[in-house]
Amino acid sequence: MTATPIHRTPDSPTARQALALAGVFQAASLVDELARTGQVDQRAWETLIRATLDTNPESFEAIYGGHPNNLRRGLEVLESVVGRKQANPVVLRYGFSLLLLMNKLRQDDDMMAGLGQHLTRIQGQAEHFDATHENVIASLGGAYQDTISTLKTRIVVQGDPSLLQSRMMPERVRAILLAGIRFALLWHQQGGRRWKLVFQRGALKKALDQLG
């Protein structure tokens, strides 16, 4: 992915929450796209995978590659969450399920530590290959399967059964779900809470306007 000039995020907690939440819903949208078509928007995909591997970014903006357009897919879904556009119910279900899984993960210190160990190993693998190499994607999918997939709450992915069973598809889906968890954790770290999505929609709408 070509380098994108750094775009300063509006310096407000709500703007950061909106961008982090966009990452969650971008992951949800890509899971739906993969499951139905077997294809994926490359820029949206690479942004999420690289963010998952960058566990110690130099800045908030660096997490998503420096420009909100890298999260454009998720920002468009977020427009539907705050009531401006028609929502895809499947994508919304995936997104809100990711937020629920994130909360369960946060409550499990052992699982959090285990996931961190997985990511440390995969970062070394990504340096040898590339962030989006299939070996790295397989490892990210394995990290999700070994940790978050063991929770009682699970995301059931709907789509074309033949596509979902094709080579590397389960790993790709799990890798992008892991990316959604990464952005859900970021959202929580920035002060995001489920109740705010209900009671602070006006603030979220304003933040979306600022992000263009």
N, CA, C and O of each residue as an XYZ file, in Angstrom:
848
protein
N       0.861     -1.189      0.000
C       0.000      0.000      0.000
C       0.893      1.233      0.000
O       1.833      1.325      0.790
N       0.605      2.169     -0.874
C       1.445      3.358     -0.968
C       1.253      4.234      0.255
O       0.179      4.270      0.855
N       2.319      4.940      0.614
C       2.266      5.810      1.790
C       1.266      6.936      1.559
O       1.180      7.506      0.471
N       0.519      7.237      2.603
C      -0.476      8.301      2.526
C      -0.044      9.425      3.455
O       0.362      9.156      4.585
N      -0.119     10.675      3.012
C       0.262     11.782      3.884
C      -0.559     11.764      5.174
O      -1.750     11.451      5.168
N       0.104     12.105      6.277
C      -0.586     12.135      7.566
C      -1.614     13.254      7.573
O      -1.314     14.398      7.230
N      -2.803     12.911      7.961
C      -3.915     13.857      8.051
C      -4.240     13.991      9.525
O      -4.631     13.011     10.158
N      -4.088     15.172     10.081
C      -4.305     15.336     11.516
C      -5.775     15.114     11.862
O      -6.669     15.715     11.267
N      -5.999     14.245     12.831
C      -7.347     13.985     13.295
C      -7.858     15.178     14.083
O      -7.113     15.740     14.887
N      -9.117     15.585     13.877
C      -9.674     16.621     14.753
C      -9.440     16.238     16.208
O      -9.749     15.123     16.629
N      -8.893     17.170     16.962
C      -8.410     16.832     18.306
C      -9.561     16.811     19.313
O      -9.665     17.671     20.188
N     -10.403     15.818     19.163
C     -11.490     15.642     20.121
C     -11.660     14.165     20.394
O     -11.467     13.345     19.495
N     -12.022     13.803     21.630
C     -12.228     12.386     21.942
C     -13.269     11.739     21.036
O     -13.131     10.576     20.656
N     -14.309     12.492     20.693
C     -15.373     11.911     19.866
C     -14.877     11.597     18.461
O     -15.273     10.585     17.883
N     -14.016     12.446     17.900
C     -13.466     12.183     16.566
C     -12.617     10.919     16.580
O     -12.675     10.115     15.650
N     -11.843     10.749     17.620
C     -11.023      9.535     17.724
C     -11.891      8.303     17.917
O     -11.621      7.247     17.346
N     -12.929      8.444     18.722
C     -13.859      7.330     18.905
C     -14.525      6.970     17.580
O     -14.707      5.793     17.268
N     -14.890      7.997     16.799
C     -15.538      7.750     15.505
C     -14.610      6.990     14.564
O     -15.049      6.070     13.873
N     -13.337      7.365     14.529
C     -12.384      6.680     13.656
C     -12.146      5.249     14.107
O     -12.080      4.338     13.282
N     -12.016      5.050     15.412
C     -11.823      3.687     15.918
C     -13.049      2.829     15.625
O     -12.928      1.670     15.230
N     -14.216      3.405     15.822
C     -15.456      2.683     15.550
C     -15.590      2.397     14.052
O     -16.114      1.354     13.662
N     -15.121      3.317     13.225
C     -15.122      3.074     11.782
C     -14.282      1.842     11.446
O     -14.638      1.074     10.552
N     -13.176      1.653     12.156
C     -12.362      0.459     11.942
C     -13.125     -0.813     12.256
O     -12.999     -1.814     11.550
N     -13.924     -0.771     13.328
C     -14.747     -1.925     13.699
C     -15.735     -2.249     12.572
O     -15.845     -3.396     12.141
N     -16.448     -1.226     12.107
C     -17.469     -1.457     11.094
C     -16.874     -1.697      9.706
O     -17.515     -2.310      8.852
N     -15.656     -1.217      9.483
C     -14.973     -1.561      8.231
C     -14.673     -3.058      8.218
O     -14.854     -3.726      7.200
N     -14.217     -3.575      9.348
C     -13.971     -5.015      9.453
C     -15.270     -5.788      9.221
O     -15.284     -6.786      8.501
N     -16.356     -5.322      9.833
C     -17.649     -5.985      9.672
C     -18.076     -5.996      8.200
O     -18.586     -7.001      7.704
N     -17.866     -4.877      7.511
C     -18.236     -4.767      6.103
C     -17.389     -5.692      5.232
O     -17.899     -6.309      4.297
N     -16.097     -5.787      5.539
C     -15.217     -6.644      4.747
C     -15.529     -8.116      4.970
O     -15.437     -8.914      4.037
N     -15.898     -8.487      6.190
C     -16.301     -9.877      6.449
C     -17.511    -10.221      5.576
O     -17.560    -11.284      4.956
N     -18.472     -9.321      5.537
C     -19.664     -9.546      4.717
C     -19.295     -9.660      3.236
O     -19.800    -10.532      2.528
N     -18.419     -8.781      2.781
C     -18.012     -8.803      1.372
C     -17.274    -10.095      1.021
O     -17.535    -10.711     -0.012
N     -16.352    -10.493      1.894
C     -15.615    -11.736      1.669
C     -16.558    -12.934      1.601
O     -16.448    -13.778      0.712
N     -17.486    -12.993      2.555
C     -18.378    -14.144      2.653
C     -19.330    -14.250      1.465
O     -19.741    -15.349      1.094
N     -19.677    -13.119      0.873
C     -20.642    -13.124     -0.230
C     -19.982    -13.213     -1.605
O     -20.530    -13.829     -2.520
N     -18.792    -12.593     -1.754
C     -18.174    -12.476     -3.077
C     -16.794    -13.117     -3.189
O     -16.329    -13.406     -4.292
N     -16.145    -13.338     -2.057
C     -14.778    -13.864     -2.085
C     -13.740    -12.805     -2.385
O     -12.542    -13.088     -2.383
N     -14.197    -11.567     -2.649
C     -13.297    -10.457     -2.965
C     -13.317     -9.452     -1.813
O     -14.162     -9.521     -0.921
N     -12.369     -8.521     -1.857
C     -12.317     -7.528     -0.797
C     -11.654     -6.260     -1.320
O     -10.762     -6.321     -2.167
N     -12.091     -5.116     -0.813
C     -11.469     -3.839     -1.157
C     -10.051     -3.811     -0.590
O      -9.853     -3.875      0.623
N      -9.071     -3.715     -1.484
C      -7.677     -3.904     -1.068
C      -7.189     -2.832     -0.084
O      -6.505     -3.145      0.891
N      -7.539     -1.588     -0.342
C      -7.084     -0.515      0.554
C      -7.685     -0.680      1.949
O      -6.991     -0.540      2.957
N      -8.971     -0.977      1.993
C      -9.642     -1.174      3.277
C      -9.055     -2.369      4.019
O      -8.871     -2.329      5.236
N      -8.763     -3.430      3.275
C      -8.192     -4.651      3.845
C      -6.798     -4.397      4.411
O      -6.520     -4.746      5.559
N      -5.925     -3.794      3.615
C      -4.544     -3.571      4.060
C      -4.496     -2.641      5.266
O      -3.683     -2.838      6.170
N      -5.355     -1.637      5.285
C      -5.389     -0.719      6.424
C      -5.661     -1.476      7.719
O      -5.003     -1.239      8.732
N      -6.624     -2.379      7.683
C      -6.988     -3.104      8.900
C      -5.919     -4.111      9.307
O      -5.607     -4.234     10.492
N      -5.359     -4.827      8.349
C      -4.339     -5.823      8.685
C      -3.102     -5.144      9.273
O      -2.555     -5.604     10.275
N      -2.666     -4.058      8.652
C      -1.474     -3.358      9.163
C      -1.735     -2.771     10.550
O      -0.844     -2.756     11.399
N      -2.947     -2.294     10.775
C      -3.294     -1.760     12.100
C      -3.245     -2.844     13.161
O      -2.838     -2.589     14.295
N      -3.654     -4.047     12.804
C      -3.655     -5.163     13.754
C      -2.228     -5.519     14.174
O      -1.977     -5.864     15.328
N      -1.318     -5.432     13.237
C       0.075     -5.779     13.517
C       0.825     -4.668     14.246
O       1.816     -4.932     14.927
N       0.360     -3.435     14.108
C       1.049     -2.289     14.731
C       0.493     -2.069     16.138
O      -0.414     -1.262     16.345
N       1.048     -2.793     17.085
C       0.540     -2.722     18.460
C       1.174     -1.586     19.259
O       0.773     -1.323     20.393
N       2.167     -0.910     18.668
C       2.802      0.208     19.355
C       2.994      1.365     18.373
O       4.127      1.741     18.073
N       1.896      1.929     17.875
C       1.992      2.971     16.843
C       2.593      4.260     17.390
O       2.484      4.556     18.580
N       3.235      5.029     16.493
C       3.879      6.271     16.919
C       2.869      7.375     17.202
O       3.180      8.344     17.895
N       1.660      7.229     16.666
C       0.604      8.208     16.909
C      -0.732      7.548     16.664
O      -0.798      6.452     16.108
N      -1.799      8.212     17.078
C      -3.131      7.678     16.811
C      -3.359      7.559     15.307
O      -3.873      6.548     14.828
N      -2.972      8.601     14.563
C      -3.192      8.613     13.113
C      -2.444      7.481     12.416
O      -2.922      6.939     11.419
N      -1.280      7.127     12.937
C      -0.464      6.087     12.303
C      -1.166      4.734     12.300
O      -0.879      3.886     11.455
N      -2.080      4.528     13.237
C      -2.764      3.242     13.337
C      -3.486      2.906     12.044
O      -3.462      1.763     11.585
N      -4.126      3.909     11.461
C      -4.924      3.638     10.258
C      -4.273      4.207      8.997
O      -4.942      4.416      7.985
N      -2.980      4.453      9.065
C      -2.246      4.844      7.859
C      -2.247      6.320      7.558
O      -1.818      6.734      6.481
N      -2.729      7.137      8.510
C      -2.532      8.572      8.399
C      -3.637      9.380      7.754
O      -3.583     10.609      7.780
N      -4.648      8.729      7.170
C      -5.716      9.512      6.534
C      -7.057      8.816      6.728
O      -7.159      7.604      6.539
N      -8.097      9.578      7.107
C      -9.412      8.962      7.324
C      -9.947      8.199      6.123
O     -10.761      7.291      6.292
N      -9.508      8.545      4.903
C      -9.996      7.823      3.724
C      -9.634      6.344      3.760
O     -10.289      5.533      3.105
N      -8.603      5.985      4.513
C      -8.266      4.572      4.673
C      -9.351      3.824      5.437
O      -9.438      2.597      5.372
N     -10.174      4.575      6.160
C     -11.295      3.992      6.902
C     -12.633      4.429      6.293
O     -13.667      4.373      6.959
N     -12.612      4.860      5.033
C     -13.811      5.398      4.404
C     -14.955      4.387      4.413
O     -16.111      4.742      4.645
N     -14.623      3.143      4.160
C     -15.664      2.097      4.145
C     -16.370      2.039      5.507
O     -17.597      1.973      5.575
N     -15.597      2.063      6.566
C     -16.178      2.007      7.901
C     -16.912      3.279      8.284
O     -17.939      3.230      8.961
N     -16.387      4.416      7.853
C     -17.064      5.685      8.146
C     -18.442      5.726      7.481
O     -19.394      6.271      8.040
N     -18.536      5.147      6.288
C     -19.834      5.112      5.607
C     -20.824      4.233      6.359
O     -22.007      4.562      6.447
N     -20.344      3.114      6.903
C     -21.226      2.263      7.719
C     -21.640      3.013      8.979
O     -22.791      2.935      9.409
N     -20.699      3.734      9.562
C     -20.991      4.485     10.789
C     -22.067      5.542     10.546
O     -22.837      5.869     11.450
N     -22.117      6.068      9.335
C     -23.194      7.003      8.979
C     -24.561      6.339      9.190
O     -25.514      6.990      9.621
N     -24.646      5.064      8.889
C     -25.919      4.357      9.076
C     -26.191      4.094     10.556
O     -27.346      4.060     10.982
N     -25.131      3.910     11.336
C     -25.304      3.681     12.775
C     -25.925      4.905     13.435
O     -26.768      4.773     14.322
N     -25.513      6.096     13.006
C     -26.073      7.312     13.607
C     -27.350      7.763     12.891
O     -27.886      8.833     13.180
N     -27.826      6.948     11.968
C     -29.147      7.165     11.419
C     -29.256      7.982     10.163
O     -30.342      8.451      9.821
N     -28.138      8.166      9.456
C     -28.187      9.002      8.258
C     -28.450      8.216      6.982
O     -28.961      8.765      6.006
N     -28.109      6.955      6.987
C     -28.227      6.154      5.775
C     -28.897      4.824      6.106
O     -29.010      4.438      7.269
N     -29.333      4.141      5.066
C     -29.908      2.822      5.232
C     -28.812      1.844      5.654
O     -27.751      1.794      5.032
N     -29.060      1.084      6.685
C     -28.052      0.187      7.224
C     -28.168     -1.205      6.618
O     -29.266     -1.677      6.323
N     -27.028     -1.853      6.438
C     -26.999     -3.276      6.109
C     -27.074     -4.033      7.435
O     -26.114     -3.995      8.205
N     -28.174     -4.715      7.725
C     -28.337     -5.321      9.051
C     -27.290     -6.378      9.372
O     -26.930     -6.556     10.535
N     -26.799     -7.081      8.359
C     -25.777     -8.104      8.602
C     -24.471     -7.449      9.061
O     -23.833     -7.902     10.011
N     -24.090     -6.375      8.366
C     -22.862     -5.661      8.736
C     -22.991     -5.068     10.139
O     -22.050     -5.136     10.929
N     -24.138     -4.493     10.446
C     -24.343     -3.937     11.786
C     -24.262     -5.025     12.835
O     -23.687     -4.816     13.903
N     -24.832     -6.185     12.545
C     -24.775     -7.291     13.512
C     -23.331     -7.710     13.764
O     -22.936     -7.914     14.912
N     -22.547     -7.839     12.706
C     -21.137     -8.183     12.884
C     -20.422     -7.123     13.729
O     -19.661     -7.450     14.640
N     -20.677     -5.858     13.415
C     -19.994     -4.773     14.118
C     -20.304     -4.755     15.603
O     -19.397     -4.667     16.431
N     -21.588     -4.840     15.945
C     -21.955     -4.812     17.359
C     -21.515     -6.095     18.082
O     -21.240     -6.071     19.281
N     -21.450     -7.202     17.350
C     -20.925     -8.437     17.947
C     -19.440     -8.294     18.261
O     -18.966     -8.811     19.273
N     -18.705     -7.597     17.402
C     -17.282     -7.352     17.675
C     -17.093     -6.522     18.945
O     -16.175     -6.781     19.724
N     -17.954     -5.526     19.157
C     -17.877     -4.723     20.383
C     -18.162     -5.592     21.609
O     -17.524     -5.438     22.650
N     -19.117     -6.496     21.478
C     -19.441     -7.397     22.585
C     -18.275     -8.336     22.884
O     -17.922     -8.546     24.044
N     -17.681     -8.897     21.835
C     -16.530     -9.789     22.022
C     -15.351     -9.050     22.648
O     -14.643     -9.598     23.493
N     -15.148     -7.809     22.230
C     -14.065     -7.004     22.809
C     -14.245     -6.872     24.315
O     -13.277     -7.006     25.064
N     -15.463     -6.612     24.769
C     -15.701     -6.474     26.204
C     -15.414     -7.773     26.942
O     -14.878     -7.755     28.050
N     -15.766     -8.890     26.341
C     -15.485    -10.185     26.976
C     -13.978    -10.456     27.005
O     -13.457    -10.983     27.988
N     -13.286    -10.093     25.928
C     -11.832    -10.256     25.882
C     -11.163     -9.411     26.958
O     -10.242     -9.882     27.626
N     -11.604     -8.190     27.133
C     -11.016     -7.291     28.130
C     -11.115     -7.859     29.547
O     -10.278     -7.562     30.399
N     -12.121     -8.659     29.788
C     -12.337     -9.216     31.114
C     -11.524    -10.486     31.370
O     -11.570    -11.048     32.465
N     -10.779    -10.936     30.354
C     -10.005    -12.175     30.459
C      -8.520    -11.847     30.305
O      -8.000    -11.788     29.191
N      -7.855    -11.638     31.421
C      -6.445    -11.223     31.390
C      -5.558    -12.265     30.701
O      -4.637    -11.910     29.964
N      -5.836    -13.544     30.940
C      -5.017    -14.594     30.331
C      -5.157    -14.588     28.817
O      -4.176    -14.748     28.090
N      -6.387    -14.403     28.352
C      -6.608    -14.377     26.907
C      -5.950    -13.149     26.284
O      -5.369    -13.237     25.203
N      -6.040    -12.013     26.958
C      -5.386    -10.797     26.457
C      -3.879    -11.017     26.342
O      -3.261    -10.637     25.347
N      -3.291    -11.637     27.374
C      -1.849    -11.893     27.351
C      -1.493    -12.865     26.234
O      -0.496    -12.677     25.537
N      -2.300    -13.894     26.066
C      -2.050    -14.874     25.014
C      -2.138    -14.261     23.636
O      -1.336    -14.576     22.756
N      -3.113    -13.384     23.444
C      -3.258    -12.712     22.161
C      -2.058    -11.815     21.893
O      -1.569    -11.741     20.765
N      -1.585    -11.135     22.935
C      -0.395    -10.292     22.793
C       0.827    -11.100     22.378
O       1.624    -10.649     21.555
N       0.976    -12.295     22.948
C       2.103    -13.160     22.584
C       2.005    -13.612     21.128
O       3.000    -13.637     20.404
N       0.800    -13.965     20.719
C       0.582    -14.329     19.313
C       1.018    -13.193     18.400
O       1.747    -13.412     17.432
N       0.570    -11.977     18.708
C       0.848    -10.836     17.824
C       2.335    -10.514     17.781
O       2.850    -10.117     16.736
N       3.023    -10.679     18.891
C       4.474    -10.448     18.906
C       5.174    -11.390     17.935
O       6.064    -10.978     17.191
N       4.764    -12.662     17.946
C       5.357    -13.634     17.020
C       5.014    -13.285     15.571
O       5.864    -13.376     14.685
N       3.776    -12.890     15.343
C       3.339    -12.614     13.969
C       4.009    -11.358     13.425
O       4.246    -11.258     12.221
N       4.317    -10.402     14.293
C       5.037     -9.198     13.844
C       6.383     -9.573     13.238
O       6.795     -9.001     12.229
N       7.065    -10.527     13.850
C       8.334    -10.999     13.298
C       8.142    -11.669     11.945
O       8.950    -11.499     11.032
N       7.078    -12.420     11.833
C       6.744    -13.074     10.567
C       6.464    -12.028      9.483
O       6.897    -12.179      8.341
N       5.734    -10.964      9.852
C       5.391     -9.917      8.892
C       6.627     -9.170      8.419
O       6.678     -8.722      7.273
N       7.622     -9.031      9.283
C       8.868     -8.367      8.882
C       9.611     -9.209      7.846
O      10.280     -8.676      6.961
N       9.488    -10.515      7.968
C      10.174    -11.428      7.035
C       9.454    -11.498      5.693
O      10.091    -11.485      4.640
N       8.142    -11.571      5.734
C       7.335    -11.634      4.500
C       6.797    -10.233      4.201
O       7.517     -9.368      3.702
N       5.522    -10.032      4.514
C       4.874     -8.728      4.387
C       3.592     -8.831      5.197
O       3.105     -9.928      5.471
N       3.053     -7.686      5.576
C       1.880     -7.698      6.458
C       0.715     -8.478      5.870
O      -0.047     -9.102      6.609
N       0.568     -8.451      4.547
C      -0.594     -9.093      3.938
C      -0.254    -10.434      3.262
O      -1.077    -10.989      2.535
N       0.949    -10.944      3.504
C       1.322    -12.259      2.960
C       0.408    -13.320      3.559
O      -0.007    -13.213      4.713
N       0.096    -14.350      2.764
C      -0.875    -15.337      3.245
C      -0.394    -16.080      4.493
O      -1.219    -16.526      5.290
N       0.912    -16.222      4.681
C       1.407    -16.858      5.908
C       1.053    -16.013      7.138
O       0.696    -16.545      8.189
N       1.159    -14.690      6.987
C       0.823    -13.778      8.081
C      -0.688    -13.800      8.330
O      -1.137    -13.830      9.476
N      -1.458    -13.784      7.253
C      -2.922    -13.838      7.383
C      -3.337    -15.135      8.074
O      -4.219    -15.131      8.933
N      -2.704    -16.232      7.700
C      -3.012    -17.516      8.337
C      -2.699    -17.471      9.834
O      -3.446    -18.013     10.648
N      -1.595    -16.825     10.186
C      -1.219    -16.723     11.603
C      -2.184    -15.830     12.371
O      -2.532    -16.130     13.513
N      -2.618    -14.733     11.751
C      -3.605    -13.858     12.398
C      -4.915    -14.613     12.604
O      -5.544    -14.516     13.658
N      -5.315    -15.366     11.581
C      -6.521    -16.173     11.718
C      -6.381    -17.205     12.823
O      -7.325    -17.458     13.570
N      -5.193    -17.802     12.924
C      -4.940    -18.773     13.982
C      -4.984    -18.145     15.365
O      -5.468    -18.756     16.317
N      -4.472    -16.911     15.474
C      -4.504    -16.196     16.757
C      -5.944    -15.954     17.195
O      -6.275    -16.093     18.372
N      -6.792    -15.592     16.244
C      -8.217    -15.386     16.553
C      -8.863    -16.696     16.994
O      -9.621    -16.743     17.962
N      -8.544    -17.751     16.260
C      -9.146    -19.052     16.557
C      -8.721    -19.565     17.940
O      -9.526    -20.154     18.660
N      -7.458    -19.337     18.303
C      -6.943    -19.834     19.579
C      -7.439    -19.033     20.777
O      -7.405    -19.517     21.909
N      -7.904    -17.801     20.528
C      -8.291    -16.930     21.645
C      -9.783    -16.586     21.578
O     -10.587    -17.179     22.297
N     -10.143    -15.662     20.746
C     -11.504    -15.121     20.747
C     -12.541    -16.159     20.329
O     -13.681    -16.122     20.792
N     -12.145    -17.091     19.449
C     -13.095    -18.130     19.030
C     -13.474    -19.071     20.163
O     -14.461    -19.799     20.062
N     -12.696    -19.061     21.243
C     -13.012    -19.957     22.363
C     -14.045    -19.349     23.315
O     -14.527    -20.034     24.218
N     -14.388    -18.078     23.127
C     -15.419    -17.460     23.956
C     -16.786    -18.052     23.619
O     -17.011    -18.513     22.500
N     -17.684    -18.037     24.581
C     -19.021    -18.605     24.351
C     -19.779    -17.816     23.287
O     -20.515    -18.393     22.486
N     -19.597    -16.495     23.282
C     -20.217    -15.653     22.258
C     -19.388    -15.746     20.981
O     -18.175    -15.533     20.998
N     -20.051    -16.066     19.881
C     -19.327    -16.196     18.614
C     -20.056    -15.444     17.511
O     -21.258    -15.191     17.593
N     -19.304    -15.097     16.486
C     -19.897    -14.465     15.307
C     -20.132    -15.548     14.258
O     -19.195    -16.207     13.809
N     -21.371    -15.718     13.883
C     -21.715    -16.672     12.824
C     -21.755    -15.896     11.511
O     -22.597    -15.018     11.323
N     -20.844    -16.229     10.612
C     -20.720    -15.507      9.352
C     -21.648    -16.123      8.304
O     -21.622    -17.328      8.058
N     -22.465    -15.267      7.697
C     -23.369    -15.693      6.628
C     -22.728    -15.421      5.282
O     -22.032    -14.422      5.106
N     -22.965    -16.311      4.338
C     -22.426    -16.080      3.003
C     -22.575    -17.298      2.125
O     -23.373    -18.192      2.404
N     -21.798    -17.324      1.060
C     -21.792    -18.433      0.118
C     -20.998    -19.586      0.731
O     -19.791    -19.447      0.933
N     -21.641    -20.728      1.035
C     -20.928    -21.825      1.703
C     -19.689    -22.292      0.949
O     -18.673    -22.619      1.563
N     -19.771    -22.324     -0.385
C     -18.604    -22.784     -1.148
C     -17.445    -21.800     -1.028
O     -16.284    -22.210     -0.995
N     -17.752    -20.503     -0.962
C     -16.701    -19.503     -0.768
C     -16.100    -19.602      0.626
O     -14.883    -19.539      0.794
N     -16.967    -19.757      1.626
C     -16.503    -19.790      3.007
C     -15.606    -20.992      3.289
O     -14.817    -20.980      4.233
N     -15.733    -22.031      2.461
C     -14.914    -23.231      2.640
C     -13.708    -23.266      1.704
O     -12.928    -24.218      1.724
N     -13.559    -22.227      0.884
C     -12.460    -22.229     -0.085
C     -11.125    -21.937      0.603
O     -11.073    -21.506      1.755
N     -10.050    -22.188     -0.145
C      -8.708    -22.054      0.421
C      -8.460    -20.656      0.978
O      -8.729    -19.657      0.311
N      -7.956    -20.595      2.175
C      -7.562    -19.366      2.883
C      -8.745    -18.502      3.312
O      -8.547    -17.500      3.998
N      -9.964    -18.861      2.927
C     -11.089    -17.996      3.286
C     -11.357    -17.970      4.791
O     -11.554    -16.887      5.342
N     -11.373    -19.125      5.488
C     -11.572    -19.053      6.934
C     -10.509    -18.198      7.625
O     -10.811    -17.442      8.548
N      -9.263    -18.327      7.169
C      -8.175    -17.553      7.768
C      -8.349    -16.054      7.498
O      -8.107    -15.227      8.377
N      -8.763    -15.718      6.298
C      -8.961    -14.303      5.951
C     -10.102    -13.694      6.773
O      -9.995    -12.572      7.268
N     -11.186    -14.449      6.907
C     -12.311    -13.962      7.703
C     -11.894    -13.767      9.150
O     -12.200    -12.736      9.749
N     -11.201    -14.741      9.718
C     -10.778    -14.617     11.128
C      -9.776    -13.478     11.306
O      -9.809    -12.776     12.317
N      -8.882    -13.292     10.324
C      -7.899    -12.208     10.421
C      -8.597    -10.858     10.456
O      -8.202     -9.970     11.210
N      -9.635    -10.703      9.641
C     -10.314     -9.399      9.597
C     -11.205     -9.223     10.825
O     -11.415     -8.097     11.274
N     -11.728    -10.313     11.372
C     -12.455    -10.212     12.642
C     -11.504     -9.778     13.759
O     -11.874     -8.991     14.631
N     -10.275    -10.299     13.723
C      -9.283     -9.882     14.715
C      -8.982     -8.390     14.573
O      -8.803     -7.690     15.569
N      -8.927     -7.912     13.335
C      -8.727     -6.476     13.107
C      -9.879     -5.677     13.709
O      -9.666     -4.609     14.284
N     -11.093     -6.193     13.578
C     -12.237     -5.527     14.187
C     -12.112     -5.443     15.695
O     -12.471     -4.431     16.298
N     -11.604     -6.505     16.307
C     -11.378     -6.507     17.759
C     -10.319     -5.476     18.125
O     -10.442     -4.784     19.136
N      -9.267     -5.373     17.294
C      -8.199     -4.394     17.561
C      -8.778     -2.973     17.601
O      -8.445     -2.184     18.486
N      -9.653     -2.657     16.626
C     -10.244     -1.323     16.594
C     -11.298     -1.150     17.695
O     -11.503     -0.041     18.187
N     -11.955     -2.228     18.077
C     -12.910     -2.145     19.191
C     -12.175     -1.825     20.494
O     -12.658     -1.033     21.304
N     -11.017     -2.436     20.694
C     -10.204     -2.124     21.872
C      -9.729     -0.670     21.828
O      -9.707      0.019     22.847
N      -9.351     -0.218     20.635
C      -8.923      1.176     20.462
C     -10.075      2.123     20.802
O      -9.882      3.136     21.474
N     -11.263      1.781     20.331
C     -12.460      2.590     20.625
C     -12.669      2.693     22.132
O     -12.946      3.774     22.650
N     -12.537      1.579     22.828
C     -12.714      1.589     24.285
C     -11.627      2.424     24.960
O     -11.900      3.170     25.900
N     -10.392      2.291     24.471
C      -9.274      3.060     25.042
C      -9.483      4.561     24.866
O      -9.013      5.358     25.678
N     -10.192      4.943     23.799
C     -10.461      6.360     23.535
C     -11.725      6.846     24.241
O     -12.173      7.969     24.009
N     -12.291      6.016     25.089
C     -13.464      6.421     25.859
C     -14.792      6.000     25.262
O     -15.847      6.412     25.743
N     -14.751      5.175     24.209
C     -15.978      4.716     23.582
C     -16.733      3.724     24.461
O     -16.132      2.829     25.055
N     -18.047      3.888     24.539
C     -18.910      2.977     25.302
C     -20.198      2.759     24.528
O     -20.637      3.631     23.778
N     -20.807      1.581     24.714
C     -22.028      1.267     23.972
C     -23.125      2.304     24.214
O     -23.825      2.693     23.279
N     -23.279      2.753     25.456
C     -24.361      3.693     25.765
C     -24.190      5.015     25.020
O     -25.165      5.703     24.718
N     -22.932      5.359     24.728
C     -22.696      6.620     24.018
C     -23.242      6.575     22.591
O     -23.592      7.607     22.018
N     -23.310      5.375     22.028
C     -23.858      5.253     20.677
C     -25.344      5.597     20.652
O     -25.884      5.994     19.620
N     -25.988      5.440     21.790
C     -27.409      5.761     21.893
C     -27.616      7.216     22.279
O     -28.434      7.917     21.683
N     -26.860      7.669     23.292
C     -27.129      8.974     23.891
C     -26.274     10.114     23.342
O     -26.539     11.280     23.632
N     -25.250      9.787     22.551
C     -24.389     10.839     22.028
C     -24.283     10.781     20.498
O     -23.220     11.022     19.926
N     -25.394     10.460     19.858
C     -25.386     10.377     18.396
C     -25.093     11.732     17.758
O     -24.431     11.809     16.723
N     -25.587     12.794     18.380
C     -25.343     14.132     17.847
C     -23.859     14.448     17.786
O     -23.374     15.012     16.805
N     -23.140     14.082     18.842
C     -21.693     14.326     18.876
C     -20.983     13.485     17.817
O     -20.038     13.952     17.180
N     -21.435     12.253     17.632
C     -20.835     11.395     16.612
C     -21.089     11.953     15.210
O     -20.195     11.942     14.363
N     -22.304     12.440     14.969
C     -22.621     13.039     13.668
C     -21.710     14.232     13.385
O     -21.211     14.395     12.272
N     -21.500     15.060     14.401
C     -20.627     16.240     14.238
C     -19.197     15.800     13.917
O     -18.539     16.388     13.059
N     -18.722     14.761     14.610
C     -17.377     14.257     14.350
C     -17.259     13.724     12.925
O     -16.244     13.942     12.265
N     -18.274     13.036     12.453
C     -18.272     12.522     11.080
C     -18.216     13.674     10.068
O     -17.544     13.574      9.042
N     -18.931     14.770     10.366
C     -18.883     15.938      9.485
C     -17.466     16.511      9.410
O     -16.998     16.902      8.341
N     -16.790     16.555     10.565
C     -15.420     17.086     10.604
C     -14.446     16.210      9.819
O     -13.473     16.695      9.242
N     -14.733     14.904      9.812
C     -13.845     13.970      9.120
C     -14.094     13.934      7.622
O     -13.344     13.309      6.871
N     -15.164     14.616      7.191
C     -15.448     14.705      5.763
C     -16.026     13.435      5.213
O     -16.319     13.356      4.020
